[in-house]
């Protein structure tokens, strides 16, 4: 199923991989693999279709290639073999036709010399948008992450969680169609992380954002995702996918429900299996 | 209103001033009691009297030295920054030219000054060139270091947003390099003065230049030791003033965000 059938083009394969989905795919990963120059096999050939509007989480033991996969999706890296399609086209089409994506890193990566509003305005400035047009968008994005009061502050005056919010506002300000997040809340305490997860799920729902999220946290994955991809290491591959069937938007009540606990148990079982040294491919 | 002695700003100024006053008083009283002759080592009061007598000529000398210093400092800033920009634009340029920048730095200005003074007719220009050579290196090396020390995450972010070279330079590299650049200014301002005085010493008695170094040389020949001290005092004062100006400038530019200028919040 993973390999390209004889005589089959990538476009035909794309049809096959996403067949059955009722929504169009935002990104398709088609037999993409990544081998680094030193011979490390970070990803064995992977097939994955990311549907528009879904919240997809990549989770797995370290070395399973989840960050590599995210970088492939962000076009920060080229696959060694196979290819990726963005909205059924190659990467050049992103940026045209109003298709935009935004990336949120593990660190807030803010400019320390710029105030919060200037930091959020950065992507618009880099796209040469005039200030008059950008300012209302910036104010709106800052308001969405609840930092309006702090828009004239410098990053050093903010807490870790607030800096991460600024980073998210900077991602939202371009109204992206695809939001890629690489363990954005990994460095935060659990309380702050839960709060930001609540906000994120609300923003995702309001904005109909397609999101690909990388995390280490089982609870975070279950709370946020519509679909979870469990990955295994040596070589990096998809071990199992799990759908989280829960109405939107989610809130604390979901976290407290037995359903949530059951999902967490299931996910943690799959993760444990994926982390075994001799883990062989599970049905996905 | 806090009592004066608890005020940080007051103590920072008052304490060194008090030390200075005590030292000057001890110097004055000690040398008076031991009756050290003026031509061996003058007392503060002798130096002060010399100021009053030689005021106009010392001030003229100060202005001459100051002019050379400031011209050289300005030239070093412009040249140093341009060279640093060139270095970060291309690794090849940096690799091929940096050794020569080091060469410039390690060659003593005393050794080069006679050559420059012979080659360049205009005394003022030759002095400025010598002082610039001394002041240049810290600006080049610090600014280059700063322009290179870009937060890799931010650099990645700029790349992802398809920011061009110029935009990355203006919005990312230059602001990030400012703390290093100001560090370079502090060192360089002092070096410009040293370079100016050393070059004046070399050009010295022969030329028509009348900087502070000339005053010191001339005072030495006539054994007018208090005048020598007065000129020395002016050089020191100029150096301190330049340094303080650079500190103030750096505080003005960085106080909002950079760790070096942020005072602990209480």
Interface residues (C-beta under 8 A of the other chain):
Chain A: X74 X76 X95 X103 X105 X107 X109 X111 X112 X113 X114 X122 X123 X125 X126 X127 X154 X155 X156
Chain B: X151 X153 X154 X156 X157 X158 X160 X161 X162 X163 X167 X171 X172 X175 X176 X178 X256 X257 X258 X259 X262
